[in-house]
Amino acid sequence: MSLTEREKIAALISQAMTLYAVHMQEGNIPEHQSIIDFVLKSIPEQHRKSLSMDMIDEIFAFISTNHMEPS
């Protein structure tokens, strides 16, 4: 079974958000760059047509409310 386009976009968005957090902790994100800008620039061109702000917001909200600190 292969992933749907929505599932692929969700995976790419969550990966970009994770990378943003890691780079932010390391001080490698320019001060003016938002997580939205980072996500938009991180999504491969062939998947951008399926990307929406609603989906980014939905995934960000899900990750924020279900975030677990490492043990």
N, C-alpha and C positions, 0 to 999 in steps of 0.2 A: 504494500500500500504506500503510495507516495503522498507527500504533504500537499495540501491545498495551497493556493497562492496566499490566502489569508494567514495560514499557519507559517508559511515561509516568511512573510512580512513580520509577523509577531516575533519570530525567532531572531530576525535581523535587528528589529527595534530593541529587543531586550539585550542582545549582544552589544549593540552600540551604547545603550545606557550603562551597561556594566563597564565597558571600556572608558566611557566618560568618567565614571566614578573613580576608576583606577588611575587614570591620567590626572584627574583633579587632585587626588591625594598625593600624587608624585610631583605636583606643581607644573605639569606639562600642558595645561590648558590655558590659552590666553584669557586674561581677565574678562574681556568683553564677549567671549563665546559662550552662548547658552547651550543647554542640553539639547534643545530643539534644533539649533543650528548644527550641532555635532551629529545628531541622528540623521538629519536630512543629508548631510555631506557623506555619511557613512554607508547609506543604502546604495547598493549597486544600481546603476542606471536602468537595467532591465526590470527592476522591481519597483521603481519610483512611481509608475502609473497607478499602482495599487495602493500607494501610501496615502494616508489621510491624517490630518491633525486629530480627528476624533479617535483614530486608532492609537496614535502616539499617546494621547491623553489617557485612554482606557488602559493601556499597558503600563504607563507610568503610575497611575492610580493603583493598579493591581499590585505592582512591585512594591510600591510604598506601603500599602496596607498589609502585605504578606512578607515583608522583609524580615529575615532572621539574621541575627548577629552570629558570626562564626564562633564555635566553641573554643 
